Amino acid sequence: MTLTDVIGVLEAAYPPARAESWDAVGLVSGDPAQEVRRVLLAVDPVAAVADEALEWGADLIVTHHPLYLRGTTTVATTTPKGRLIHTLIKNDIALYTAHTNADVANPGVSDALARAVGLVGDLVPLQPFADDPWRGLGRIGEPSEETTLEEFAARVAKGLPRTSWGIRVAGDPGRPVRRVAVSGGAGDSLLGAAKAAGVDVFLTADLRHHPASEFVEAGGPALIDAAHWATEWPWLDSAASILRESGVTVETRVSATVTDAWTRGY
């Protein structure tokens, strides 16, 4: 299979046209005609992931986060990202990114997060597209049976990969949980949508003190704040499954390297 073949599968699942205007998705480095036999999937394009790709013999790295979201004027090895680009090019390893176009896909990042924490049945977008109600940001689903906030938080902690951040919970531990909204990655912008949806819990990442405090005080859903990396990691297996089931003959591997920015808690 060529890189072009693999990109075709990825872009059918995660159309670049659905990415936000400020985003940087698609092929970052690599020759579209090069052969691809092994694909490593990871959340972040960082040195540890490149090292894993080298050790395993990957031809392509697919990441969720872009390498150059704000552009650059240099790829010199005096910068971490420049060193990464040099490593990839020298070793014929391509790099491809699916970011906000994967967030809003069906299935996408939030679908994988919802399933990882035990939500069942049909999942609907928290903030759907006007022209496609099955695509959009976030997902709303239900646990297999009514539970409490404390019990559901325990499921979240068990269902997501462990990080030093862990999870943080805001709300009455005994609050009944029947409907849950989730959004992989930073979810501050969806607090209003979660309240309007009438869910019992909103699970996301990177919540800030003041918005979270005001949200809970105003009677919104309970909040569960997890590590950014952990809420997006479940998507990697979903993307790998799409490649495996598409007919492209490549070997896939989901990186278990923890690349969350926070490495230790006390």
C-alpha positions as CSV (number, residue, x, y, z in Angstrom):
1,M,0.0,0.0,0.0
2,T,1.1,3.5,-0.7
3,L,0.8,6.5,1.6
4,T,-1.8,7.8,-0.8
5,D,-3.9,4.7,-0.3
6,V,-3.8,5.1,3.5
7,I,-4.6,8.8,3.4
8,G,-7.6,8.0,1.2
9,V,-9.1,5.8,3.9
10,L,-8.3,8.3,6.7
11,E,-9.8,11.2,4.8
12,A,-13.0,9.3,3.9
13,A,-13.5,8.7,7.7
14,Y,-12.2,12.2,8.7
15,P,-12.9,14.6,5.9
16,P,-10.4,17.5,6.1
17,A,-13.2,19.9,5.0
18,R,-14.8,19.3,8.4
19,A,-11.8,20.6,10.3
20,E,-11.9,24.1,11.9
21,S,-10.6,26.9,9.8
22,W,-7.7,27.5,12.3
23,D,-6.7,23.8,12.3
24,A,-3.8,22.2,10.5
25,V,-4.7,18.7,9.4
26,G,-3.5,16.3,6.7
27,L,-0.1,15.1,5.6
28,V,2.8,16.9,7.4
29,S,5.7,15.1,6.0
30,G,6.3,12.1,3.7
31,D,6.1,11.1,0.0
32,P,2.6,10.2,-1.1
33,A,4.1,7.4,-3.3
34,Q,6.0,5.8,-0.5
35,E,5.1,2.2,0.6
36,V,3.4,1.9,3.9
37,R,3.4,-1.4,5.8
38,R,3.2,-0.3,9.5
39,V,1.2,2.6,10.9
40,L,1.7,3.8,14.5
41,L,-1.2,5.9,16.0
42,A,-0.6,8.4,18.8
43,V,-2.1,11.5,20.3
44,D,0.9,13.7,20.1
45,P,3.7,14.2,17.5
46,V,6.6,14.2,20.0
47,A,10.1,12.7,20.2
48,A,9.0,9.8,22.4
49,V,6.5,8.7,19.7
50,A,9.1,9.1,16.9
51,D,11.4,6.9,19.0
52,E,8.7,4.3,19.3
53,A,8.0,4.4,15.5
54,L,11.7,3.9,14.8
55,E,12.0,1.0,17.2
56,W,8.9,-0.7,15.7
57,G,9.8,0.1,12.1
58,A,6.8,2.2,11.3
59,D,6.4,3.9,7.9
60,L,3.7,6.3,9.0
61,I,2.7,8.0,12.2
62,V,-0.9,9.1,12.5
63,T,-1.5,11.6,15.3
64,H,-4.5,13.5,16.6
65,H,-2.6,16.7,17.5
66,P,-1.0,18.8,14.8
67,L,2.8,19.3,14.8
68,Y,2.7,22.9,13.6
69,L,-0.7,24.3,14.6
70,R,0.5,28.0,14.4
71,G,3.0,27.6,11.6
72,T,6.7,28.0,11.7
73,T,9.6,29.7,9.9
74,T,12.2,27.0,10.7
75,V,12.7,23.3,10.9
76,A,16.2,23.6,12.3
77,T,17.4,20.9,14.7
78,T,17.9,23.6,17.4
79,T,14.1,23.3,18.0
80,P,12.3,20.2,19.3
81,K,9.9,20.1,16.4
82,G,12.7,20.7,13.9
83,R,14.6,17.7,15.4
84,L,11.4,15.6,15.1
85,I,11.0,16.5,11.4
86,H,14.6,15.7,10.7
87,T,14.2,12.3,12.4
88,L,11.1,11.5,10.4
89,I,12.5,12.5,7.0
90,K,15.9,10.8,7.6
91,N,14.1,7.5,8.4
92,D,11.4,7.7,5.8
93,I,8.6,8.0,8.3
94,A,5.6,10.0,7.2
95,L,3.4,12.0,9.6
96,Y,-0.3,12.6,9.2
97,T,-2.7,14.5,11.4
98,A,-6.5,14.2,11.9
99,H,-7.5,16.7,14.6
100,T,-10.8,18.7,14.7
101,N,-12.0,16.7,11.7
102,A,-11.7,13.6,13.8
103,D,-13.4,15.3,16.7
104,V,-16.6,15.8,14.7
105,A,-16.6,12.6,12.8
106,N,-19.1,9.7,13.2
107,P,-17.5,7.8,14.8
108,G,-14.9,10.2,16.1
109,V,-13.0,11.1,19.2
110,S,-16.0,11.5,21.5
111,D,-17.6,8.3,20.4
112,A,-14.5,6.4,21.5
113,L,-14.4,8.3,24.8
114,A,-18.0,7.5,25.4
115,R,-17.6,3.8,24.8
116,A,-14.4,3.7,27.0
117,V,-16.3,4.9,30.0
118,G,-19.2,2.5,29.5
119,L,-21.9,4.5,27.6
120,V,-24.2,2.3,25.5
121,G,-26.8,2.6,22.8
122,D,-26.9,5.3,20.1
123,L,-24.7,8.3,20.7
124,V,-25.8,11.7,19.5
125,P,-23.7,14.8,19.1
126,L,-23.8,17.3,21.9
127,Q,-23.3,20.1,19.4
128,P,-24.5,18.7,16.0
129,F,-23.8,20.2,12.6
130,A,-26.9,21.9,11.1
131,D,-26.5,19.9,7.9
132,D,-25.7,16.6,9.5
133,P,-27.2,15.8,12.9
134,W,-25.0,12.7,13.3
135,R,-21.8,14.7,13.2
136,G,-20.5,17.4,15.5
137,L,-18.7,18.0,18.8
138,G,-19.2,15.9,21.8
139,R,-21.5,13.0,22.4
140,I,-24.5,12.2,24.6
141,G,-25.2,8.7,25.8
142,E,-26.4,6.6,28.7
143,P,-24.7,4.2,31.1
144,S,-26.0,0.6,31.0
145,E,-28.0,1.3,34.1
146,E,-28.7,4.2,36.4
147,T,-25.8,4.9,38.7
148,T,-24.4,7.6,40.9
149,L,-21.8,10.3,40.2
150,E,-19.4,8.5,42.5
151,E,-19.8,5.2,40.8
152,F,-19.7,6.7,37.3
153,A,-16.5,8.6,38.2
154,A,-14.9,5.2,39.2
155,R,-15.9,3.8,35.8
156,V,-14.2,6.8,34.1
157,A,-11.0,6.3,36.1
158,K,-11.0,2.6,35.2
159,G,-11.9,3.1,31.6
160,L,-9.3,5.8,30.7
161,P,-5.5,5.3,30.7
162,R,-3.9,6.3,33.9
163,T,-2.1,9.6,34.2
164,S,-0.7,11.7,37.0
165,W,-3.6,14.1,36.5
166,G,-6.2,11.4,37.2
167,I,-9.7,12.7,37.2
168,R,-11.4,15.5,39.2
169,V,-15.1,15.5,40.1
170,A,-17.4,18.5,40.9
171,G,-20.9,17.6,42.2
172,D,-22.8,15.6,44.8
173,P,-21.3,12.0,44.9
174,G,-24.8,10.6,45.3
175,R,-26.3,12.4,42.4
176,P,-28.2,10.0,40.1
177,V,-26.6,9.6,36.6
178,R,-28.9,8.6,33.7
179,R,-27.5,10.7,30.8
180,V,-24.0,11.7,30.2
181,A,-22.3,14.1,27.8
182,V,-18.6,13.7,26.9
183,S,-16.1,15.6,24.8
184,G,-12.6,14.5,24.1
185,G,-10.0,17.3,24.7
186,A,-10.7,20.8,26.1
187,G,-14.4,21.2,26.6
188,D,-14.9,24.6,28.2
189,S,-16.7,25.8,25.1
190,L,-19.4,23.1,25.5
191,L,-20.4,23.8,29.0
192,G,-23.5,25.7,27.9
193,A,-24.5,23.0,25.5
194,A,-24.1,20.4,28.2
195,K,-26.4,22.3,30.5
196,A,-29.0,22.9,27.7
197,A,-29.0,19.2,26.9
198,G,-30.1,18.4,30.5
199,V,-27.5,15.7,31.1
200,D,-26.5,14.7,34.6
201,V,-22.7,14.7,34.0
202,F,-20.3,16.3,31.5
203,L,-17.0,14.5,31.1
204,T,-14.2,16.5,29.3
205,A,-10.7,17.9,29.9
206,D,-8.9,21.1,30.7
207,L,-11.7,22.7,32.7
208,R,-10.7,26.0,34.3
209,H,-11.5,27.0,37.8
210,H,-13.8,30.0,37.3
211,P,-16.0,28.5,34.5
212,A,-16.3,25.2,36.3
213,S,-17.1,26.9,39.6
214,E,-19.7,29.2,38.1
215,F,-21.2,26.3,36.1
216,V,-21.8,24.1,39.2
217,E,-23.0,27.0,41.3
218,A,-25.6,27.8,38.6
219,G,-27.1,24.3,38.8
220,G,-25.5,22.7,35.8
221,P,-24.6,19.1,35.4
222,A,-21.9,17.5,37.5
223,L,-18.4,17.8,36.0
224,I,-15.7,15.2,35.5
225,D,-12.4,16.7,34.4
226,A,-9.8,14.2,33.0
227,A,-6.4,14.6,31.5
228,H,-6.5,15.9,27.9
229,W,-4.3,13.1,26.5
230,A,-6.4,10.4,28.3
231,T,-9.7,11.6,26.9
232,E,-8.4,11.5,23.3
233,W,-6.3,8.3,23.6
234,P,-9.3,5.9,23.1
235,W,-9.8,7.3,19.6
236,L,-6.6,5.8,18.4
237,D,-8.0,2.2,18.5
238,S,-11.1,3.4,16.6
239,A,-8.9,5.0,13.9
240,A,-6.8,1.8,13.7
241,S,-10.0,-0.3,13.3
242,I,-11.0,1.9,10.4
243,L,-7.7,1.2,8.7
244,R,-7.9,-2.6,9.4
245,E,-11.5,-2.9,8.2
246,S,-10.9,-0.8,5.0
247,G,-9.0,-3.4,3.1
248,V,-5.6,-1.6,3.2
249,T,-3.0,-4.2,4.0
250,V,-1.1,-2.4,6.8
251,E,-0.2,-3.4,10.3
252,T,-1.4,-1.0,13.0
253,R,-0.2,-0.3,16.5
254,V,-1.7,2.1,19.1
255,S,1.0,3.8,21.0
256,A,0.9,3.2,24.8
257,T,3.5,6.0,25.4
258,V,2.0,8.5,27.8
259,T,2.5,11.9,26.3
260,D,0.4,13.9,28.7
261,A,2.1,17.1,29.6
262,W,1.8,16.5,33.3
263,T,4.1,13.7,34.4
264,R,3.8,13.6,38.2
265,G,1.3,14.5,40.9
266,Y,1.9,14.9,44.7
